[in-house]
Each structure stands twice: as structure tokens, then as C-alpha cells.
């Protein structure tokens, strides 16, 4: 996974030029489908990374009443909450030509 701290992806909602967004495929639905699939991949990568980091701080207890507040765990969670959403990261990758894609229907001709 690339460095998430230094990404230029927006944290809030941004409007993109539709013509720029679908210029590579000439089909808005295909462009959305490609970025949606990439967003799912990014989300899985971030989730895996987060769970690995939280596992480092995990404390296991037999009692349900005992709740341990771990400052490091809270800081890690806050960091991931402030990151741009996976769809924003995917759109940025798409606009910067960092997503490889191919249309198997067109390739077969």
C-alpha cells in the first residue's frame, strides 16, 4: 500500500469533470466500474493493515466487564478514520493513470 499520509486524495466530496473522468474509456459506466473495483481493493488493503496494527495492541480478557482503553490503539484508529475514503483514493489513481485495466471484449477482437 502506498503512503497514505502523503496522498493528495480529497477527504471531502469533490466534483470531477465527467469528460475528464471517462475520457480513457469513452464510457462513464465502465470508468465508474473500474474505479469501484479498485476502491474495493484499496478498502481491503486498508482494513488488513488496520487489523494488523490493532492486533499488536490487543489485550485478551475472559471478563466482559473489563474494558481496556489503550491509547496507542485509539491513536491508530483515529489515524485511519481521518484518511481519505477508498473511492477518493481510487478516483485519484484513475485520473493519474495509475490503474491498469483492460476490456476483454475489445481485446478478443
N, C-alpha and C positions, 0 to 999 in steps of 0.2 A: 504494500500500500504506500502510495506517495505521502509526502509530508503534509499532514492535514493542517498543521499550524500556519503554513505559508501559502495556503491555497487562496486564489483570488475569487473563488465562487461566492456569490452573494448569500448572505444569511437571511435576508428578507426576500419577498416576492419582487421579481423584476420582469418587465415586459421585454420580449425579444422581437426583432423584426422577423416576421414569418418568412419572407422571401430569403433572408439570410439563413434561417434555420433549415428550410427544406431544399436549399439550392443544390446540395450534394446528391439528393435522391430524386428531386422533382416531384416528390410525393410527401405531403405533410404527415400522412398516417404512417408511412414507412419510417420517416425520421423520428416520429414520436415512439414508434415501436422499438427502434434501435436504442434510443436513449432510455426508454423504460427498462429494457433488458439490462442495460449497463447499470442503471440505478439499483436494480435488484442485486447485481453482482457487488457493487460498492457497499450496499447495505449489509450484505452477508460478511464482507471483509471487515467492516467496522464493528459489527456485532461480535465476530470471532475475536478480534483484537481487544475489545472491551471486556468480554468474558474472561479472556486470558489474564488481563491486568487485574480484574476484580478477584480472580481466583487466588492471586498472590496474597491478598489481604483477608481471605475468608477465614473465619473462625467458626468452628462447628461446636454446637452445644446440644445436649439432649433435652434441655428445658425450653419450652416455647416462651416462657415468661422473660427469659434473659435475652435482651436485645443489646448488642454491642454496637456502639457508634464508632466507626473507625474513620478518623479524619482523612487519611490517605484515600480510602475508598470513596468518601464523599467528594474529594477534590477530583479524582479520576472521573467520577460520574458527571460532575459539573463541567469538566472539560469537554466531554463527549456531547453533553446537552447543548453546548454553545457552538458546536460545529455546524457548517452548512449542511443542509439536508442532502441525502444521496442523489435526489433528482437534480439539485442545483449543481452538484459536482459532475454528474453525467452530462448535463447540458453544456457546461464549460468545456469538458473534454470533447464533446461533439463539435462545438464551434471552433475549437483549436485543432481540429483534425487529429485527435489522439485516440479515436475509436476505430478499430478495424472492423469492417463489415463487408458482406458480400451478399448479393441476391442470387440464390441458387437457381431460380427460374431463368434469370437472364444469362447466368454462367453456362447453363446447359445448352444454349442455342448454338 
